[in-house]
């Protein structure tokens, strides 16, 4: 008398040797030695993290503008020995514009890591 399987539907997945090595490494990290149990656990309870980098691209653009402005001010100070208050105000405005999206991005990242 043979015992009937609880799981009767097989799934076949082909991987490269380097992918298998990575899977085995993650299995070891998770403390799971059975490949079927690991794959089942990841397929049922795992999640794929999709990262939208548009906010980061905007921050990089803002940072480049701020750095460019700062370099222009440094050149003017080194060449002419002075700086106009309007230039300082513009730099402060640019840096404020940089910190607001950075703060929002950090809040989003904090929410993702809390999952």
Biopython code that builds the backbone (N, CA, C, O; Angstrom):
import numpy as np
from Bio.PDB.StructureBuilder import StructureBuilder

atoms = [
    (1, "UNK", "N", (0.838, -1.174, 0.000)),
    (1, "UNK", "CA", (0.000, 0.000, 0.000)),
    (1, "UNK", "C", (0.882, 1.237, 0.000)),
    (1, "UNK", "O", (1.683, 1.430, 0.915)),
    (2, "UNK", "N", (0.742, 2.083, -1.028)),
    (2, "UNK", "CA", (1.554, 3.294, -1.133)),
    (2, "UNK", "C", (0.764, 4.494, -0.640)),
    (2, "UNK", "O", (-0.452, 4.593, -0.803)),
    (3, "UNK", "N", (1.510, 5.394, -0.035)),
    (3, "UNK", "CA", (0.896, 6.605, 0.496)),
    (3, "UNK", "C", (0.709, 7.609, -0.649)),
    (3, "UNK", "O", (1.628, 7.823, -1.440)),
    (4, "UNK", "N", (-0.470, 8.219, -0.738)),
    (4, "UNK", "CA", (-0.760, 9.185, -1.785)),
    (4, "UNK", "C", (-0.074, 10.517, -1.458)),
    (4, "UNK", "O", (-0.112, 10.980, -0.318)),
    (5, "UNK", "N", (0.557, 11.131, -2.479)),
    (5, "UNK", "CA", (1.232, 12.414, -2.298)),
    (5, "UNK", "C", (0.234, 13.526, -2.006)),
    (5, "UNK", "O", (-0.858, 13.573, -2.573)),
    (6, "UNK", "N", (0.635, 14.414, -1.113)),
    (6, "UNK", "CA", (-0.179, 15.583, -0.820)),
    (6, "UNK", "C", (-0.043, 16.583, -1.978)),
    (6, "UNK", "O", (-1.016, 17.219, -2.384)),
    (7, "UNK", "N", (1.175, 16.703, -2.493)),
    (7, "UNK", "CA", (1.456, 17.604, -3.620)),
    (7, "UNK", "C", (1.636, 16.742, -4.866)),
    (7, "UNK", "O", (2.622, 16.015, -4.988)),
    (8, "UNK", "N", (0.689, 16.827, -5.780)),
    (8, "UNK", "CA", (0.709, 15.935, -6.934)),
    (8, "UNK", "C", (1.052, 16.626, -8.252)),
    (8, "UNK", "O", (1.055, 15.979, -9.299)),
    (9, "UNK", "N", (1.341, 17.924, -8.222)),
    (9, "UNK", "CA", (1.636, 18.652, -9.458)),
    (9, "UNK", "C", (3.093, 19.114, -9.464)),
    (9, "UNK", "O", (3.462, 19.990, -8.682)),
    (10, "UNK", "N", (3.924, 18.539, -10.336)),
    (10, "UNK", "CA", (5.339, 18.935, -10.387)),
    (10, "UNK", "C", (5.529, 20.222, -11.187)),
    (10, "UNK", "O", (4.761, 20.529, -12.099)),
    (11, "UNK", "N", (6.567, 20.960, -10.820)),
    (11, "UNK", "CA", (6.998, 22.145, -11.573)),
    (11, "UNK", "C", (8.473, 21.926, -11.898)),
    (11, "UNK", "O", (9.274, 21.598, -11.022)),
    (12, "UNK", "N", (8.818, 22.112, -13.174)),
    (12, "UNK", "CA", (10.203, 21.923, -13.601)),
    (12, "UNK", "C", (10.809, 23.280, -13.949)),
    (12, "UNK", "O", (10.216, 24.072, -14.681)),
    (13, "UNK", "N", (11.993, 23.530, -13.413)),
    (13, "UNK", "CA", (12.690, 24.785, -13.668)),
    (13, "UNK", "C", (14.124, 24.451, -14.056)),
    (13, "UNK", "O", (14.813, 23.703, -13.361)),
    (14, "UNK", "N", (14.560, 25.015, -15.171)),
    (14, "UNK", "CA", (15.925, 24.816, -15.618)),
    (14, "UNK", "C", (16.762, 26.035, -15.226)),
    (14, "UNK", "O", (16.350, 27.176, -15.435)),
    (15, "UNK", "N", (17.938, 25.778, -14.657)),
    (15, "UNK", "CA", (18.834, 26.863, -14.253)),
    (15, "UNK", "C", (20.253, 26.562, -14.730)),
    (15, "UNK", "O", (20.602, 25.417, -15.017)),
    (16, "UNK", "N", (21.062, 27.624, -14.805)),
    (16, "UNK", "CA", (22.484, 27.468, -15.121)),
    (16, "UNK", "C", (23.225, 27.062, -13.840)),
    (16, "UNK", "O", (22.700, 27.233, -12.740)),
    (17, "UNK", "N", (24.430, 26.533, -13.982)),
    (17, "UNK", "CA", (25.201, 26.154, -12.781)),
    (17, "UNK", "C", (25.419, 27.325, -11.815)),
    (17, "UNK", "O", (25.337, 27.140, -10.600)),
    (18, "UNK", "N", (25.694, 28.516, -12.334)),
    (18, "UNK", "CA", (25.918, 29.660, -11.446)),
    (18, "UNK", "C", (24.630, 30.052, -10.717)),
    (18, "UNK", "O", (24.680, 30.481, -9.564)),
    (19, "UNK", "N", (23.471, 29.907, -11.384)),
    (19, "UNK", "CA", (22.197, 30.196, -10.734)),
    (19, "UNK", "C", (21.912, 29.168, -9.634)),
    (19, "UNK", "O", (21.406, 29.512, -8.566)),
    (20, "UNK", "N", (22.241, 27.906, -9.910)),
    (20, "UNK", "CA", (22.024, 26.856, -8.906)),
    (20, "UNK", "C", (22.898, 27.107, -7.675)),
    (20, "UNK", "O", (22.466, 26.909, -6.540)),
    (21, "UNK", "N", (24.132, 27.547, -7.923)),
    (21, "UNK", "CA", (25.034, 27.848, -6.808)),
    (21, "UNK", "C", (24.463, 28.993, -5.958)),
    (21, "UNK", "O", (24.529, 28.949, -4.730)),
    (22, "UNK", "N", (23.903, 30.018, -6.617)),
    (22, "UNK", "CA", (23.304, 31.142, -5.899)),
    (22, "UNK", "C", (22.082, 30.678, -5.107)),
    (22, "UNK", "O", (21.884, 31.094, -3.965)),
    (23, "UNK", "N", (21.271, 29.823, -5.709)),
    (23, "UNK", "CA", (20.090, 29.296, -5.013)),
    (23, "UNK", "C", (20.522, 28.498, -3.786)),
    (23, "UNK", "O", (19.941, 28.641, -2.710)),
    (24, "UNK", "N", (21.525, 27.672, -3.948)),
    (24, "UNK", "CA", (22.010, 26.880, -2.812)),
    (24, "UNK", "C", (22.568, 27.777, -1.711)),
    (24, "UNK", "O", (22.411, 27.480, -0.527)),
    (25, "UNK", "N", (23.216, 28.868, -2.097)),
    (25, "UNK", "CA", (23.719, 29.819, -1.104)),
    (25, "UNK", "C", (22.585, 30.462, -0.325)),
    (25, "UNK", "O", (22.671, 30.617, 0.893)),
    (26, "UNK", "N", (21.529, 30.835, -1.023)),
    (26, "UNK", "CA", (20.376, 31.435, -0.348)),
    (26, "UNK", "C", (19.637, 30.424, 0.509)),
    (26, "UNK", "O", (19.100, 30.760, 1.564)),
    (27, "UNK", "N", (19.614, 29.188, 0.049)),
    (27, "UNK", "CA", (19.002, 28.137, 0.872)),
    (27, "UNK", "C", (19.766, 28.000, 2.189)),
    (27, "UNK", "O", (19.170, 27.883, 3.259)),
    (28, "UNK", "N", (21.088, 28.017, 2.090)),
    (28, "UNK", "CA", (21.913, 27.894, 3.296)),
    (28, "UNK", "C", (21.671, 29.079, 4.232)),
    (28, "UNK", "O", (21.581, 28.902, 5.446)),
    (29, "UNK", "N", (21.566, 30.290, 3.669)),
    (29, "UNK", "CA", (21.293, 31.473, 4.485)),
    (29, "UNK", "C", (19.959, 31.359, 5.205)),
    (29, "UNK", "O", (19.809, 31.806, 6.342)),
    (30, "UNK", "N", (18.991, 30.751, 4.522)),
    (30, "UNK", "CA", (17.653, 30.609, 5.096)),
    (30, "UNK", "C", (17.550, 29.389, 6.018)),
    (30, "UNK", "O", (16.545, 29.215, 6.707)),
    (31, "UNK", "N", (18.580, 28.553, 6.030)),
    (31, "UNK", "CA", (18.551, 27.362, 6.872)),
    (31, "UNK", "C", (17.641, 26.272, 6.328)),
    (31, "UNK", "O", (17.107, 25.473, 7.098)),
    (32, "UNK", "N", (17.457, 26.226, 5.021)),
    (32, "UNK", "CA", (16.605, 25.215, 4.383)),
    (32, "UNK", "C", (17.497, 24.332, 3.531)),
    (32, "UNK", "O", (18.254, 24.829, 2.698)),
    (33, "UNK", "N", (17.412, 23.017, 3.736)),
    (33, "UNK", "CA", (18.260, 22.097, 2.985)),
    (33, "UNK", "C", (17.513, 21.385, 1.857)),
    (33, "UNK", "O", (18.142, 20.767, 0.998)),
    (34, "UNK", "N", (16.193, 21.465, 1.848)),
    (34, "UNK", "CA", (15.391, 20.793, 0.830)),
    (34, "UNK", "C", (15.040, 21.796, -0.269)),
    (34, "UNK", "O", (14.366, 22.796, -0.020)),
    (35, "UNK", "N", (15.514, 21.511, -1.504)),
    (35, "UNK", "CA", (15.300, 22.421, -2.620)),
    (35, "UNK", "C", (13.817, 22.627, -2.904)),
    (35, "UNK", "O", (13.387, 23.755, -3.142)),
    (36, "UNK", "N", (13.035, 21.564, -2.882)),
    (36, "UNK", "CA", (11.598, 21.695, -3.146)),
    (36, "UNK", "C", (10.928, 22.586, -2.104)),
    (36, "UNK", "O", (10.086, 23.417, -2.442)),
    (37, "UNK", "N", (11.299, 22.412, -0.846)),
    (37, "UNK", "CA", (10.717, 23.227, 0.221)),
    (37, "UNK", "C", (11.099, 24.694, 0.039)),
    (37, "UNK", "O", (10.273, 25.584, 0.241)),
    (38, "UNK", "N", (12.354, 24.944, -0.344)),
    (38, "UNK", "CA", (12.809, 26.322, -0.536)),
    (38, "UNK", "C", (12.083, 26.984, -1.702)),
    (38, "UNK", "O", (11.595, 28.107, -1.573)),
    (39, "UNK", "N", (12.009, 26.298, -2.834)),
    (39, "UNK", "CA", (11.350, 26.861, -4.011)),
    (39, "UNK", "C", (9.867, 27.101, -3.728)),
    (39, "UNK", "O", (9.316, 28.130, -4.118)),
    (40, "UNK", "N", (9.232, 26.161, -3.058)),
    (40, "UNK", "CA", (7.822, 26.307, -2.701)),
    (40, "UNK", "C", (7.635, 27.513, -1.772)),
    (40, "UNK", "O", (6.717, 28.310, -1.966)),
    (41, "UNK", "N", (8.503, 27.645, -0.767)),
    (41, "UNK", "CA", (8.430, 28.760, 0.183)),
    (41, "UNK", "C", (8.596, 30.100, -0.533)),
    (41, "UNK", "O", (7.849, 31.041, -0.266)),
    (42, "UNK", "N", (9.572, 30.191, -1.439)),
    (42, "UNK", "CA", (9.814, 31.440, -2.148)),
    (42, "UNK", "C", (8.682, 31.749, -3.129)),
    (42, "UNK", "O", (8.293, 32.908, -3.278)),
    (43, "UNK", "N", (8.152, 30.723, -3.799)),
    (43, "UNK", "CA", (7.074, 30.949, -4.765)),
    (43, "UNK", "C", (5.786, 31.378, -4.068)),
    (43, "UNK", "O", (5.033, 32.191, -4.603)),
    (44, "UNK", "N", (5.534, 30.846, -2.899)),
    (44, "UNK", "CA", (4.291, 31.161, -2.192)),
    (44, "UNK", "C", (4.403, 32.400, -1.301)),
    (44, "UNK", "O", (3.457, 33.181, -1.207)),
    (45, "UNK", "N", (5.546, 32.583, -0.651)),
    (45, "UNK", "CA", (5.670, 33.653, 0.348)),
    (45, "UNK", "C", (6.692, 34.727, -0.008)),
    (45, "UNK", "O", (6.726, 35.778, 0.631)),
    (46, "UNK", "N", (7.510, 34.485, -1.000)),
    (46, "UNK", "CA", (8.527, 35.462, -1.377)),
    (46, "UNK", "C", (7.898, 36.595, -2.157)),
    (46, "UNK", "O", (6.737, 36.512, -2.557)),
    (47, "UNK", "N", (8.652, 37.642, -2.370)),
    (47, "UNK", "CA", (8.142, 38.757, -3.156)),
    (47, "UNK", "C", (9.271, 39.324, -4.008)),
    (47, "UNK", "O", (10.448, 39.190, -3.676)),
    (48, "UNK", "N", (8.896, 39.951, -5.095)),
    (48, "UNK", "CA", (9.846, 40.588, -5.991)),
    (48, "UNK", "C", (9.792, 42.075, -5.716)),
    (48, "UNK", "O", (8.719, 42.676, -5.688)),
    (49, "UNK", "N", (10.937, 42.651, -5.517)),
    (49, "UNK", "CA", (11.027, 44.075, -5.226)),
    (49, "UNK", "C", (11.332, 44.823, -6.519)),
    (49, "UNK", "O", (12.395, 44.645, -7.113)),
    (50, "UNK", "N", (10.399, 45.654, -6.946)),
    (50, "UNK", "CA", (10.595, 46.492, -8.137)),
    (50, "UNK", "C", (10.884, 47.902, -7.647)),
    (50, "UNK", "O", (10.085, 48.495, -6.922)),
    (51, "UNK", "N", (12.021, 48.428, -8.046)),
    (51, "UNK", "CA", (12.445, 49.740, -7.567)),
    (51, "UNK", "C", (12.281, 50.772, -8.677)),
    (51, "UNK", "O", (12.827, 50.613, -9.768)),
    (52, "UNK", "N", (11.533, 51.820, -8.393)),
    (52, "UNK", "CA", (11.357, 52.934, -9.319)),
    (52, "UNK", "C", (12.459, 53.949, -9.018)),
    (52, "UNK", "O", (12.476, 54.558, -7.948)),
    (53, "UNK", "N", (13.369, 54.125, -9.961)),
    (53, "UNK", "CA", (14.522, 54.995, -9.745)),
    (53, "UNK", "C", (14.319, 56.423, -10.229)),
    (53, "UNK", "O", (15.274, 57.198, -10.257)),
    (54, "UNK", "N", (13.102, 56.792, -10.611)),
    (54, "UNK", "CA", (12.876, 58.139, -11.128)),
    (54, "UNK", "C", (13.179, 59.206, -10.077)),
    (54, "UNK", "O", (13.701, 60.269, -10.414)),
    (55, "UNK", "N", (12.860, 58.941, -8.820)),
    (55, "UNK", "CA", (13.164, 59.906, -7.752)),
    (55, "UNK", "C", (14.671, 60.093, -7.603)),
    (55, "UNK", "O", (15.146, 61.205, -7.373)),
    (56, "UNK", "N", (15.410, 59.008, -7.736)),
    (56, "UNK", "CA", (16.868, 59.092, -7.597)),
    (56, "UNK", "C", (17.462, 59.870, -8.766)),
    (56, "UNK", "O", (18.386, 60.662, -8.580)),
    (57, "UNK", "N", (16.937, 59.650, -9.970)),
    (57, "UNK", "CA", (17.421, 60.410, -11.128)),
    (57, "UNK", "C", (17.196, 61.913, -10.919)),
    (57, "UNK", "O", (18.058, 62.729, -11.247)),
    (58, "UNK", "N", (16.036, 62.266, -10.373)),
    (58, "UNK", "CA", (15.749, 63.680, -10.096)),
    (58, "UNK", "C", (16.737, 64.236, -9.069)),
    (58, "UNK", "O", (17.224, 65.358, -9.213)),
    (59, "UNK", "N", (17.029, 63.452, -8.042)),
    (59, "UNK", "CA", (17.978, 63.908, -7.020)),
    (59, "UNK", "C", (19.373, 64.089, -7.595)),
    (59, "UNK", "O", (20.071, 65.041, -7.246)),
    (60, "UNK", "N", (19.783, 63.186, -8.469)),
    (60, "UNK", "CA", (21.100, 63.310, -9.095)),
    (60, "UNK", "C", (21.163, 64.579, -9.934)),
    (60, "UNK", "O", (22.172, 65.284, -9.922)),
    (61, "UNK", "N", (20.091, 64.871, -10.661)),
    (61, "UNK", "CA", (20.040, 66.094, -11.459)),
    (61, "UNK", "C", (20.137, 67.334, -10.572)),
    (61, "UNK", "O", (20.889, 68.260, -10.877)),
    (62, "UNK", "N", (19.381, 67.353, -9.478)),
    (62, "UNK", "CA", (19.443, 68.483, -8.549)),
    (62, "UNK", "C", (20.830, 68.625, -7.936)),
    (62, "UNK", "O", (21.337, 69.735, -7.775)),
    (63, "UNK", "N", (21.432, 67.501, -7.599)),
    (63, "UNK", "CA", (22.760, 67.529, -6.994)),
    (63, "UNK", "C", (23.775, 68.083, -7.983)),
    (63, "UNK", "O", (24.659, 68.848, -7.598)),
    (64, "UNK", "N", (23.659, 67.705, -9.254)),
    (64, "UNK", "CA", (24.584, 68.224, -10.268)),
    (64, "UNK", "C", (24.442, 69.735, -10.415)),
    (64, "UNK", "O", (25.438, 70.449, -10.529)),
    (65, "UNK", "N", (23.201, 70.220, -10.413)),
    (65, "UNK", "CA", (22.992, 71.659, -10.519)),
    (65, "UNK", "C", (23.590, 72.388, -9.324)),
    (65, "UNK", "O", (24.229, 73.430, -9.474)),
    (66, "UNK", "N", (23.377, 71.832, -8.141)),
    (66, "UNK", "CA", (23.933, 72.469, -6.935)),
    (66, "UNK", "C", (25.456, 72.486, -6.973)),
    (66, "UNK", "O", (26.080, 73.490, -6.630)),
    (67, "UNK", "N", (26.049, 71.377, -7.389)),
    (67, "UNK", "CA", (27.509, 71.306, -7.467)),
    (67, "UNK", "C", (28.036, 72.293, -8.499)),
    (67, "UNK", "O", (29.057, 72.942, -8.271)),
    (68, "UNK", "N", (27.351, 72.411, -9.632)),
    (68, "UNK", "CA", (27.763, 73.353, -10.669)),
    (68, "UNK", "C", (27.693, 74.785, -10.149)),
    (68, "UNK", "O", (28.616, 75.574, -10.351)),
    (69, "UNK", "N", (26.596, 75.111, -9.481)),
    (69, "UNK", "CA", (26.457, 76.458, -8.917)),
    (69, "UNK", "C", (27.548, 76.746, -7.891)),
    (69, "UNK", "O", (28.120, 77.836, -7.873)),
    (70, "UNK", "N", (27.830, 75.775, -7.050)),
    (70, "UNK", "CA", (28.859, 75.948, -6.030)),
    (70, "UNK", "C", (30.230, 76.156, -6.672)),
    (70, "UNK", "O", (31.021, 76.975, -6.204)),
    (71, "UNK", "N", (30.510, 75.412, -7.745)),
    (71, "UNK", "CA", (31.781, 75.593, -8.454)),
    (71, "UNK", "C", (31.866, 76.986, -9.064)),
    (71, "UNK", "O", (32.927, 77.609, -9.032)),
    (72, "UNK", "N", (30.778, 77.479, -9.614)),
    (72, "UNK", "CA", (30.780, 78.821, -10.188)),
    (72, "UNK", "C", (31.033, 79.881, -9.123)),
    (72, "UNK", "O", (31.759, 80.847, -9.357)),
    (73, "UNK", "N", (30.431, 79.694, -7.959)),
    (73, "UNK", "CA", (30.650, 80.645, -6.864)),
    (73, "UNK", "C", (32.104, 80.575, -6.398)),
    (73, "UNK", "O", (32.714, 81.612, -6.138)),
    (74, "UNK", "N", (32.665, 79.380, -6.290)),
    (74, "UNK", "CA", (34.058, 79.232, -5.862)),
    (74, "UNK", "C", (35.005, 79.900, -6.855)),
    (74, "UNK", "O", (35.978, 80.542, -6.459)),
    (75, "UNK", "N", (34.716, 79.745, -8.139)),
    (75, "UNK", "CA", (35.551, 80.403, -9.157)),
    (75, "UNK", "C", (35.472, 81.918, -9.012)),
    (75, "UNK", "O", (36.490, 82.607, -9.079)),
    (76, "UNK", "N", (34.276, 82.428, -8.817)),
    (76, "UNK", "CA", (34.104, 83.883, -8.682)),
    (76, "UNK", "C", (34.826, 84.398, -7.439)),
    (76, "UNK", "O", (35.494, 85.431, -7.494)),
    (77, "UNK", "N", (34.694, 83.682, -6.313)),
    (77, "UNK", "CA", (35.356, 84.114, -5.080)),
    (77, "UNK", "C", (36.871, 84.088, -5.251)),
    (77, "UNK", "O", (37.564, 85.016, -4.832)),
    (78, "UNK", "N", (37.388, 83.012, -5.873)),
    (78, "UNK", "CA", (38.842, 82.910, -6.066)),
    (78, "UNK", "C", (39.364, 83.911, -7.085)),
    (78, "UNK", "O", (40.509, 84.352, -6.981)),
    (79, "UNK", "N", (38.551, 84.279, -8.066)),
    (79, "UNK", "CA", (38.984, 85.217, -9.106)),
    (79, "UNK", "C", (38.825, 86.667, -8.680)),
    (79, "UNK", "O", (39.738, 87.479, -8.831)),
    (80, "UNK", "N", (37.640, 86.982, -8.140)),
    (80, "UNK", "CA", (37.327, 88.383, -7.843)),
    (80, "UNK", "C", (37.302, 88.703, -6.358)),
    (80, "UNK", "O", (37.253, 89.875, -5.985)),
    (81, "UNK", "N", (37.334, 87.699, -5.509)),
    (81, "UNK", "CA", (37.392, 87.922, -4.076)),
    (81, "UNK", "C", (36.073, 88.250, -3.408)),
    (81, "UNK", "O", (36.074, 88.637, -2.239)),
    (82, "UNK", "N", (34.957, 88.115, -4.085)),
    (82, "UNK", "CA", (33.674, 88.436, -3.458)),
    (82, "UNK", "C", (32.537, 87.604, -4.033)),
    (82, "UNK", "O", (32.683, 86.898, -5.031)),
    (83, "UNK", "N", (31.397, 87.720, -3.359)),
    (83, "UNK", "CA", (30.210, 86.993, -3.798)),
    (83, "UNK", "C", (28.986, 87.854, -3.496)),
    (83, "UNK", "O", (28.931, 88.538, -2.474)),
    (84, "UNK", "N", (28.025, 87.810, -4.384)),
    (84, "UNK", "CA", (26.800, 88.589, -4.204)),
    (84, "UNK", "C", (25.810, 87.838, -3.317)),
    (84, "UNK", "O", (25.726, 86.612, -3.386)),
    (85, "UNK", "N", (25.069, 88.555, -2.493)),
    (85, "UNK", "CA", (24.062, 87.911, -1.638)),
    (85, "UNK", "C", (23.018, 87.124, -2.440)),
    (85, "UNK", "O", (22.488, 86.122, -1.960)),
    (86, "UNK", "N", (22.723, 87.586, -3.678)),
    (86, "UNK", "CA", (21.745, 86.870, -4.511)),
    (86, "UNK", "C", (22.245, 85.466, -4.871)),
    (86, "UNK", "O", (21.464, 84.519, -4.965)),
    (87, "UNK", "N", (23.560, 85.355, -5.071)),
    (87, "UNK", "CA", (24.132, 84.046, -5.401)),
    (87, "UNK", "C", (24.017, 83.095, -4.211)),
    (87, "UNK", "O", (23.723, 81.911, -4.373)),
    (88, "UNK", "N", (24.252, 83.626, -3.030)),
    (88, "UNK", "CA", (24.112, 82.804, -1.822)),
    (88, "UNK", "C", (22.654, 82.375, -1.657)),
    (88, "UNK", "O", (22.381, 81.223, -1.320)),
    (89, "UNK", "N", (21.721, 83.295, -1.892)),
    (89, "UNK", "CA", (20.294, 82.968, -1.779)),
    (89, "UNK", "C", (19.902, 81.890, -2.787)),
    (89, "UNK", "O", (19.111, 81.002, -2.469)),
    (90, "UNK", "N", (20.457, 81.964, -4.012)),
    (90, "UNK", "CA", (20.146, 80.951, -5.033)),
    (90, "UNK", "C", (20.698, 79.590, -4.622)),
    (90, "UNK", "O", (20.031, 78.570, -4.801)),
    (91, "UNK", "N", (21.903, 79.567, -4.076)),
    (91, "UNK", "CA", (22.473, 78.305, -3.595)),
    (91, "UNK", "C", (21.611, 77.707, -2.483)),
    (91, "UNK", "O", (21.355, 76.503, -2.469)),
    (92, "UNK", "N", (21.171, 78.542, -1.566)),
    (92, "UNK", "CA", (20.307, 78.062, -0.479)),
    (92, "UNK", "C", (19.005, 77.504, -1.027)),
    (92, "UNK", "O", (18.512, 76.486, -0.541)),
    (93, "UNK", "N", (18.447, 78.159, -2.031)),
    (93, "UNK", "CA", (17.203, 77.685, -2.648)),
    (93, "UNK", "C", (17.422, 76.327, -3.321)),
    (93, "UNK", "O", (16.598, 75.421, -3.189)),
    (94, "UNK", "N", (18.546, 76.194, -4.047)),
    (94, "UNK", "CA", (18.855, 74.926, -4.717)),
    (94, "UNK", "C", (19.035, 73.794, -3.713)),
    (94, "UNK", "O", (18.543, 72.686, -3.928)),
    (95, "UNK", "N", (19.729, 74.066, -2.635)),
    (95, "UNK", "CA", (19.938, 73.020, -1.635)),
    (95, "UNK", "C", (18.635, 72.648, -0.927)),
    (95, "UNK", "O", (18.430, 71.483, -0.584)),
    (96, "UNK", "N", (17.766, 73.611, -0.710)),
    (96, "UNK", "CA", (16.452, 73.317, -0.124)),
    (96, "UNK", "C", (15.646, 72.427, -1.073)),
    (96, "UNK", "O", (14.959, 71.504, -0.637)),
    (97, "UNK", "N", (15.740, 72.716, -2.381)),
    (97, "UNK", "CA", (15.039, 71.896, -3.378)),
    (97, "UNK", "C", (15.613, 70.482, -3.424)),
    (97, "UNK", "O", (14.901, 69.541, -3.774)),
    (98, "UNK", "N", (16.867, 70.324, -3.083)),
    (98, "UNK", "CA", (17.495, 69.000, -3.053)),
    (98, "UNK", "C", (17.064, 68.204, -1.830)),
    (98, "UNK", "O", (16.824, 67.001, -1.933)),
    (99, "UNK", "N", (16.963, 68.846, -0.687)),
    (99, "UNK", "CA", (16.677, 68.133, 0.551)),
    (99, "UNK", "C", (15.234, 67.650, 0.659)),
    (99, "UNK", "O", (14.986, 66.614, 1.276)),
    (100, "UNK", "N", (14.282, 68.368, 0.079)),
    (100, "UNK", "CA", (12.876, 67.940, 0.169)),
    (100, "UNK", "C", (12.650, 66.597, -0.525)),
    (100, "UNK", "O", (12.096, 65.693, 0.100)),
    (101, "UNK", "N", (13.058, 66.421, -1.809)),
    (101, "UNK", "CA", (12.867, 65.106, -2.423)),
    (101, "UNK", "C", (13.729, 64.025, -1.774)),
    (101, "UNK", "O", (13.337, 62.859, -1.732)),
    (102, "UNK", "N", (14.896, 64.405, -1.271)),
    (102, "UNK", "CA", (15.735, 63.423, -0.588)),
    (102, "UNK", "C", (15.038, 62.905, 0.661)),
    (102, "UNK", "O", (15.058, 61.704, 0.930)),
    (103, "UNK", "N", (14.430, 63.788, 1.412)),
    (103, "UNK", "CA", (13.681, 63.396, 2.602)),
    (103, "UNK", "C", (12.514, 62.470, 2.244)),
    (103, "UNK", "O", (12.280, 61.468, 2.920)),
    (104, "UNK", "N", (11.782, 62.815, 1.172)),
    (104, "UNK", "CA", (10.674, 61.967, 0.725)),
    (104, "UNK", "C", (11.167, 60.582, 0.313)),
    (104, "UNK", "O", (10.547, 59.572, 0.643)),
    (105, "UNK", "N", (12.295, 60.542, -0.414)),
    (105, "UNK", "CA", (12.860, 59.273, -0.853)),
    (105, "UNK", "C", (13.283, 58.423, 0.338)),
    (105, "UNK", "O", (13.047, 57.215, 0.353)),
    (106, "UNK", "N", (13.901, 59.040, 1.329)),
    (106, "UNK", "CA", (14.320, 58.293, 2.515)),
    (106, "UNK", "C", (13.121, 57.727, 3.268)),
    (106, "UNK", "O", (13.202, 56.630, 3.821)),
    (107, "UNK", "N", (12.016, 58.457, 3.297)),
    (107, "UNK", "CA", (10.801, 57.949, 3.932)),
    (107, "UNK", "C", (10.274, 56.726, 3.181)),
    (107, "UNK", "O", (9.862, 55.742, 3.796)),
    (108, "UNK", "N", (10.289, 56.796, 1.844)),
    (108, "UNK", "CA", (9.832, 55.655, 1.035)),
    (108, "UNK", "C", (10.728, 54.441, 1.249)),
    (108, "UNK", "O", (10.240, 53.322, 1.401)),
    (109, "UNK", "N", (12.038, 54.666, 1.261)),
    (109, "UNK", "CA", (12.971, 53.560, 1.486)),
    (109, "UNK", "C", (12.773, 52.957, 2.875)),
    (109, "UNK", "O", (12.855, 51.741, 3.046)),
    (110, "UNK", "N", (12.517, 53.795, 3.844)),
    (110, "UNK", "CA", (12.264, 53.325, 5.209)),
    (110, "UNK", "C", (11.015, 52.435, 5.239)),
    (110, "UNK", "O", (10.989, 51.415, 5.928)),
    (111, "UNK", "N", (9.990, 52.827, 4.495)),
    (111, "UNK", "CA", (8.762, 52.023, 4.445)),
    (111, "UNK", "C", (9.013, 50.669, 3.775)),
    (111, "UNK", "O", (8.444, 49.659, 4.188)),
    (112, "UNK", "N", (9.866, 50.645, 2.738)),
    (112, "UNK", "CA", (10.167, 49.396, 2.046)),
    (112, "UNK", "C", (10.941, 48.449, 2.955)),
    (112, "UNK", "O", (10.669, 47.249, 2.986)),
    (113, "UNK", "N", (11.904, 48.992, 3.694)),
    (113, "UNK", "CA", (12.705, 48.136, 4.559)),
    (113, "UNK", "C", (11.919, 47.624, 5.761)),
    (113, "UNK", "O", (12.318, 46.646, 6.393)),
    (114, "UNK", "N", (10.803, 48.282, 6.082)),
    (114, "UNK", "CA", (9.979, 47.840, 7.201)),
    (114, "UNK", "C", (9.099, 46.656, 6.834)),
    (114, "UNK", "O", (8.513, 46.028, 7.715)),
    (115, "UNK", "N", (8.996, 46.339, 5.530)),
    (115, "UNK", "CA", (8.161, 45.210, 5.099)),
    (115, "UNK", "C", (8.663, 43.936, 5.655)),
    (115, "UNK", "O", (8.085, 42.880, 5.399)),
]
sb = StructureBuilder()
sb.init_structure("model")
sb.init_model(0)
sb.init_chain("A")
sb.init_seg("    ")
for serial, (resi, resn, name, xyz) in enumerate(atoms, 1):
    if name == "N":
        sb.init_residue(resn, " ", resi, " ")
    sb.init_atom(name, np.array(xyz, "f"), 0.0, 1.0, " ", f" {name:<3s}", serial, name[0])
structure = sb.get_structure()
